[in-house]
């Protein structure tokens, strides 16, 4: 599997490039938000069953685990991002998640004698390694969505408390970049803001 260090390097590069671009036009931002179906973010499950959510949380906790560098995907609530996306923009993948999560549990039960969420971290890693080799389509799907849920704008349900942005040193959404923020010798202060905290993005229209 890809290591946490390599994943953070890749995401940091992507966010660094994106930070130099203009904020999406208002109409595009609204369309994207509507497609996610997120008018407000709570903790109630939208798409997944409780059993599926338990398995998914265990998987994302191994894909981007908490360690000495800080919290990981579970703490960032990437699972909540995925659950809500499956009720909106990713609803066509709902059946793929049902089948993939069931297969993960079946593999864990067959090879390690317990459901995936009940295994040790080492055994979970072994099951995920086998999944990466035997079911690469679902593995890559859930890994991609885990990355998105950890590092995307928190408005969409993940990146709770800006955990993902803090991990890679991204200072947060801004509608303007001052000269001071462009200095290479000074670390910019985090904005602690979602793009939707700005008036140009109206949550009421979603």
C-alpha positions as CSV (number, residue, x, y, z in Angstrom):
1,X,0.0,0.0,0.0
2,X,1.0,3.6,-0.4
3,X,2.6,5.0,2.7
4,X,1.2,7.9,4.7
5,X,4.3,9.9,4.0
6,X,4.0,9.4,0.3
7,X,0.3,10.2,0.4
8,X,0.9,13.4,2.2
9,X,3.6,14.4,-0.2
10,X,1.3,13.9,-3.2
11,X,-1.6,15.7,-1.6
12,X,0.6,18.6,-0.5
13,X,1.7,19.0,-4.1
14,X,-1.8,19.0,-5.4
15,X,-3.1,21.5,-2.8
16,X,-0.1,23.7,-3.4
17,X,-0.9,24.0,-7.1
18,X,-4.5,24.6,-6.4
19,X,-3.7,27.3,-3.9
20,X,-2.3,29.4,-6.7
21,X,-5.5,29.3,-8.7
22,X,-8.6,31.5,-8.4
23,X,-11.5,30.4,-6.3
24,X,-14.2,28.7,-8.4
25,X,-16.8,31.0,-9.9
26,X,-20.0,31.2,-7.7
27,X,-22.2,29.3,-10.1
28,X,-19.8,26.4,-10.3
29,X,-19.3,26.3,-6.6
30,X,-23.1,26.2,-6.0
31,X,-23.5,23.4,-8.6
32,X,-20.9,21.3,-7.0
33,X,-22.3,21.8,-3.5
34,X,-25.8,21.0,-4.6
35,X,-24.5,17.8,-6.3
36,X,-23.1,16.7,-2.9
37,X,-26.5,17.2,-1.3
38,X,-25.0,18.8,1.8
39,X,-27.1,21.6,3.2
40,X,-25.8,20.8,6.7
41,X,-23.4,18.4,8.1
42,X,-24.4,16.2,11.1
43,X,-23.4,12.8,12.3
44,X,-26.4,10.8,11.1
45,X,-25.7,8.3,8.4
46,X,-27.1,9.3,5.0
47,X,-26.3,6.3,2.8
48,X,-24.4,3.6,4.6
49,X,-25.8,1.1,7.0
50,X,-24.3,1.1,10.5
51,X,-22.4,-2.1,9.8
52,X,-21.0,-0.7,6.5
53,X,-20.0,2.5,8.2
54,X,-18.1,0.5,10.9
55,X,-16.1,-1.3,8.2
56,X,-15.5,1.9,6.3
57,X,-14.2,3.7,9.4
58,X,-11.8,0.8,10.1
59,X,-10.5,0.9,6.5
60,X,-9.9,4.6,6.3
61,X,-8.2,4.5,9.7
62,X,-5.6,2.2,8.1
63,X,-5.3,4.1,4.8
64,X,-4.3,7.4,6.5
65,X,-3.6,6.4,10.1
66,X,-3.1,8.7,13.0
67,X,0.6,8.7,14.0
68,X,3.4,10.9,15.4
69,X,2.6,13.4,12.6
70,X,-0.9,14.0,13.8
71,X,-4.5,12.7,13.3
72,X,-5.5,10.7,10.3
73,X,-8.5,10.1,8.0
74,X,-10.8,8.8,10.8
75,X,-10.3,11.9,12.9
76,X,-10.8,14.0,9.9
77,X,-14.2,12.2,9.3
78,X,-13.4,11.0,5.8
79,X,-16.1,8.4,6.4
80,X,-18.7,11.1,6.8
81,X,-17.6,12.7,3.6
82,X,-18.0,9.4,1.7
83,X,-21.3,8.6,3.3
84,X,-22.8,11.9,2.2
85,X,-21.2,11.8,-1.2
86,X,-22.8,8.4,-1.8
87,X,-26.2,10.1,-1.3
88,X,-25.3,12.8,-3.8
89,X,-22.6,13.1,-6.4
90,X,-21.3,9.6,-6.0
91,X,-24.7,7.8,-5.7
92,X,-23.9,5.7,-8.7
93,X,-21.2,4.1,-6.6
94,X,-23.4,3.1,-3.7
95,X,-23.7,-0.5,-4.9
96,X,-19.9,-0.7,-5.5
97,X,-19.4,0.3,-1.8
98,X,-21.9,-2.3,-0.6
99,X,-20.2,-5.0,-2.5
100,X,-16.7,-3.8,-1.7
101,X,-17.2,-3.5,2.0
102,X,-19.0,-6.9,2.2
103,X,-16.0,-8.4,0.3
104,X,-13.6,-6.8,2.8
105,X,-15.4,-8.4,5.7
106,X,-15.7,-11.8,3.9
107,X,-11.9,-11.7,3.2
108,X,-11.2,-10.7,6.8
109,X,-13.4,-13.5,8.2
110,X,-11.9,-16.1,5.9
111,X,-8.3,-15.2,6.4
112,X,-8.2,-13.8,9.9
113,X,-11.3,-15.2,11.6
114,X,-13.1,-12.0,12.3
115,X,-14.9,-9.0,10.6
116,X,-12.5,-6.4,9.3
117,X,-13.3,-3.8,12.1
118,X,-12.5,-6.4,14.8
119,X,-9.0,-7.2,13.5
120,X,-5.7,-5.9,14.8
121,X,-4.0,-3.1,12.8
122,X,-1.5,-5.6,11.4
123,X,-4.2,-8.0,10.3
124,X,-6.2,-5.1,8.8
125,X,-3.2,-4.1,6.8
126,X,-2.7,-7.6,5.5
127,X,-6.4,-7.7,4.4
128,X,-6.0,-4.4,2.6
129,X,-2.8,-5.4,0.9
130,X,-4.6,-8.5,-0.4
131,X,-7.5,-6.2,-1.5
132,X,-5.1,-3.9,-3.3
133,X,-3.9,-6.9,-5.3
134,X,-7.1,-8.8,-5.8
135,X,-9.7,-6.0,-6.0
136,X,-7.7,-3.0,-7.2
137,X,-10.8,-1.2,-8.5
138,X,-12.5,-0.9,-5.1
139,X,-9.3,-0.4,-3.2
140,X,-8.4,2.5,-5.5
141,X,-11.9,3.9,-5.2
142,X,-12.0,3.9,-1.4
143,X,-8.4,5.2,-1.2
144,X,-9.2,8.1,-3.6
145,X,-12.3,9.0,-1.6
146,X,-10.5,8.7,1.7
147,X,-7.9,11.2,0.4
148,X,-10.7,13.5,-0.8
149,X,-12.6,13.3,2.5
150,X,-9.5,14.0,4.5
151,X,-8.3,17.0,2.5
152,X,-11.3,18.5,0.8
153,X,-13.2,21.6,1.9
154,X,-14.8,20.7,5.3
155,X,-18.2,21.9,4.0
156,X,-18.5,18.5,2.3
157,X,-18.4,16.6,5.5
158,X,-14.7,15.6,6.0
159,X,-11.5,17.5,7.0
160,X,-13.1,18.1,10.4
161,X,-11.5,20.9,12.3
162,X,-9.2,21.4,9.3
163,X,-7.2,18.4,10.3
164,X,-6.3,17.5,6.7
165,X,-5.2,21.1,5.8
166,X,-3.1,21.2,9.0
167,X,-1.4,18.0,8.1
168,X,-0.1,19.3,4.8
169,X,0.4,22.9,5.9
170,X,-2.3,24.3,3.7
171,X,-3.5,27.6,5.3
172,X,-7.1,27.4,4.1
173,X,-9.5,29.0,1.7
174,X,-9.0,32.7,0.8
175,X,-10.7,34.9,-1.8
176,X,-7.6,37.1,-2.1
177,X,-3.9,36.5,-1.6
178,X,-2.0,39.4,-0.2
179,X,1.7,40.0,-0.9
180,X,2.6,39.0,2.6
181,X,0.9,35.6,2.1
182,X,3.1,35.0,-1.0
183,X,6.4,35.4,1.0
184,X,8.5,32.3,1.1
185,X,10.2,33.1,4.4
186,X,7.0,33.4,6.4
187,X,4.5,30.6,7.2
188,X,1.0,31.9,6.5
189,X,-1.5,31.9,9.3
190,X,-4.3,29.4,8.8
191,X,-7.6,31.1,7.8
192,X,-9.6,28.3,9.6
193,X,-12.3,28.9,7.0
194,X,-14.2,26.9,4.5
195,X,-14.8,28.5,1.1
196,X,-18.5,28.6,2.1
197,X,-17.6,30.9,5.1
198,X,-17.3,33.7,2.5
199,X,-20.3,35.7,1.5
200,X,-19.9,35.0,-2.2
201,X,-20.9,31.4,-1.5
202,X,-24.4,31.2,-0.1
203,X,-25.2,27.9,1.6
204,X,-28.9,28.8,1.6
205,X,-29.0,28.4,-2.2
206,X,-27.7,24.8,-2.1
